[in-house]
Amino acid sequence: MRRSDRIALISKVLLENPNKIISLNYFSKRLQAAKSSISEDLDIIKNTFITLDEGELSTISGAAGGVRYRPKRSKQDIDAFLQGLCETLRDKKRIIPGGYLYMTDVIFSPEYSCIIGEIFSQIFIHRDPTCVLTVETKGIPIALMTARALNIPMVAARRDSRVTEGPSVSISYVSGSGQKIHNMSLAKRTLSENARVLIVDDFMKGGGTAQGMTELVAEFKGEVIGAAMVMATAIPKEKLVQEYTPLLILEGIDTHKGEIHIRINDKL
């Protein structure tokens, strides 16, 4: 097999398995090439990724070592993506009666959710999360793509417990905006003790749902290492959770003028 063929296949495998350590033996056997040749191929790929800001390639030494690819986007690329996302969401046709913003198509878009997941992964990878937690249902696509980029499991809390998931832990929490009491449950076997949990959701207003997930994690003796949201409202300024990272800030919706005021979170 020619070097160009090997590089194409190695790159494909690495991109499809972000944050997963793949041994040189795997590539050596699959491509029927010496490890020294594979190492040279990886050096070429690594230098190309660095030059084009397409991620990081690192070598892990030891018996369980190998090579690992981590998605990483430049600040310019992230800003350009988020600016485009703002423009998409500013369309006045997205205003729903009652002053709400329709964004389900964006959340469930593989293109958008994949990139958002990689951005969240890039922000929180150094906090060593072991699990991504969201609540059904609109947060699931973003959480799943984040978990894929981090190479860790995703867990979805339910509004009501399901008999098909076995024994579960349930809590009641108060929504931050409407001050209404809601229920949230999580199957006992889905989250281990001492788990380091990254909370991911599509939208935050008062922070009640995020606070509920935080309390649910505490029931499992886990630790919340961060909360990531696609969008959070500017008002109320004080949320029920202290630390959270939204990509976009919704300043407000003028239903009379048909204007949606969204900006990029300048604290990213």
Secondary structure, 3 states (H helix, E strand, C coil): CCHHHHHHHHHHHHHHCCCCCECHHHHHHHHCCCHHHHHHHHHHHHHHHHHHCCCEEEEECCCCCEEEEECCCCHHHHHHHHHHHHHHHCCHHHEECCCEECCHHHHCCHHHHHHHHHHHHHHHHHHCCCEEEEECCCCHHHHHHHHHHHCCCEEEEECCCCHHHCCEEEEEEECCCCCCEEEEEEEHHHCCCCCEEEEEEEEECCCHHHHHHHHHHHHCCCEEEEEEEEEEECCCCCCCCCCCEEEEEEEEEECCCCEEEEEECCCC
